[in-house]
Amino acid sequence: MITPGTASLLELLAQAVDRDGRVRGLSPERYATTHAAYEAVSDQCGKVLAWLLDEIPTRVERVTDRPVAVLGVGVGDGAVDGPLAARLAADERAVSYHGVEPHRPSLDRFASRLSGLGRPRLNITASAADFGTFTGRGPYDVVHFVHSLYYVADVGGAIDHAMGLLRPGGCLVALTSPREPLSVLASLLAPQTTHPQWFAESVGMELAARDLPTTTTTIDGRLDLSASRADPDGLGEQILDFLIQARSADLSPQVRRLVEAHLDDIAFADEPWVVPHPLTAMVVTAP
Ligand SMILES: C[S@@+](CC[C@H](N)C(=O)[O-])C[C@H]1O[C@@H](n2cnc3c(N)ncnc32)[C@H](O)[C@@H]1O
């Protein structure tokens, strides 16, 4: 929930951005580096993994007569997919795991991370592609988007595409930030492209518009900014870049002050350097 005080700060920030202009975006390599730094100061990634390792294996328990087929969309360097593939392929279970990722160096890290698991019955394949142009046919037991639906051109189209790749009874898993309190900074500051970044509210609306029964859970995370405040030109710049999805070094002094004021405003009362980092997890079972 955005309080009236936070809303006025954000309004001031929006006005300052209108006046001073948006800054450079992140190159794919800068995105990958700052993403890893950002995840390292949040406890969200561990909680996401715990949630996925609890949810997905139970969803595919019934598959015993053939390999379990998983499609990860926007797999990045495989930080999430590695442990998930390891769990699914435990006890020599046959698993066919496909990763889609447009940034080739990240996709290569995904492939080597999963190969490095050394599971003989884990078959790994990968496509260097945007999901909008992904031509794989499946069918899959699981299609997941972990922090990647923000970036597709057409979120409704991506949901239709994913649902069309699932077997009956398979599941679509979408983990996406709500548009508050941290991710609102990216929507205000990231360079504008042909489409907005999609947040959990848009994903939920698209699922509801299709009458797809959805189970929704909030994963509460915490982002700890103390190390980045102590090293503003190093780690601090990386964290801020990922947070605003743009080059923070280019921000005008006033925009920077307002971003910092927003972070102070949303921090936990008893921990001034720690801010809430929630994530919305949605699961849909294919009819
Ligand atoms: C925040 S990262 C998440 C990576 C990984 N799922 C994780 O949680 O560690 C988002 C990933 O989505 C990828 N991505 C961006 N646009 C995409 C698209 N249109 N289709 C598929 N993946 C995309 C990015 O390259 C990036 O690796």
The ligand as an SDF file (V2000), in Angstrom:
LIG
                    3D

 27 29  0  0  0  0  0  0  0  0999 V2000
   15.6170  -10.3320  -13.5890 C   0  0  0  0  0  0  0  0  0  0  0  0
   16.3100  -11.4410  -14.7580 S   0  0  0  0  0  0  0  0  0  0  0  0
   15.7590  -12.9860  -14.0590 C   0  0  0  0  0  0  0  0  0  0  0  0
   16.6680  -14.1260  -14.3720 C   0  0  0  0  0  0  0  0  0  0  0  0
   16.2750  -15.4450  -13.6970 C   0  0  0  0  0  0  0  0  0  0  0  0
   14.9550  -15.8840  -14.0440 N   0  0  0  0  0  0  0  0  0  0  0  0
   16.4110  -15.3220  -12.2020 C   0  0  0  0  0  0  0  0  0  0  0  0
   15.3950  -15.1780  -11.5130 O   0  0  0  0  0  0  0  0  0  0  0  0
   17.5530  -15.3240  -11.7130 O   0  0  0  0  0  0  0  0  0  0  0  0
   15.2380  -11.3010  -16.1760 C   0  0  0  0  0  0  0  0  0  0  0  0
   15.7210  -12.0780  -17.3800 C   0  0  0  0  0  0  0  0  0  0  0  0
   14.7200  -12.0020  -18.4170 O   0  0  0  0  0  0  0  0  0  0  0  0
   15.3930  -11.9010  -19.6520 C   0  0  0  0  0  0  0  0  0  0  0  0
   14.4810  -11.3400  -20.6690 N   0  0  0  0  0  0  0  0  0  0  0  0
   14.3190  -10.0420  -21.0050 C   0  0  0  0  0  0  0  0  0  0  0  0
   13.4070   -9.9170  -21.9740 N   0  0  0  0  0  0  0  0  0  0  0  0
   12.9770  -11.1630  -22.2740 C   0  0  0  0  0  0  0  0  0  0  0  0
   12.0440  -11.6840  -23.2130 C   0  0  0  0  0  0  0  0  0  0  0  0
   11.3660  -10.8900  -24.0360 N   0  0  0  0  0  0  0  0  0  0  0  0
   11.8650  -13.0300  -23.2790 N   0  0  0  0  0  0  0  0  0  0  0  0
   12.5530  -13.8470  -22.4340 C   0  0  0  0  0  0  0  0  0  0  0  0
   13.4470  -13.3920  -21.5080 N   0  0  0  0  0  0  0  0  0  0  0  0
   13.6590  -12.0720  -21.4230 C   0  0  0  0  0  0  0  0  0  0  0  0
   16.5840  -11.0130  -19.3500 C   0  0  0  0  0  0  0  0  0  0  0  0
   17.6080  -11.1010  -20.3280 O   0  0  0  0  0  0  0  0  0  0  0  0
   17.0060  -11.5100  -17.9630 C   0  0  0  0  0  0  0  0  0  0  0  0
   17.9660  -12.5220  -18.0430 O   0  0  0  0  0  0  0  0  0  0  0  0
  1  2  1  0
  2  3  1  0
  2 10  1  0
  3  4  1  0
  4  5  1  0
  5  6  1  0
  5  7  1  0
  7  8  2  0
  7  9  1  0
 10 11  1  0
 11 12  1  0
 11 26  1  0
 12 13  1  0
 13 14  1  0
 13 24  1  0
 14 15  1  0
 14 23  1  0
 15 16  2  0
 16 17  1  0
 17 18  1  0
 17 23  2  0
 18 19  1  0
 18 20  2  0
 20 21  1  0
 21 22  2  0
 22 23  1  0
 24 25  1  0
 24 26  1  0
 26 27  1  0
M  CHG  2   2   1   9  -1
M  END
$$$$
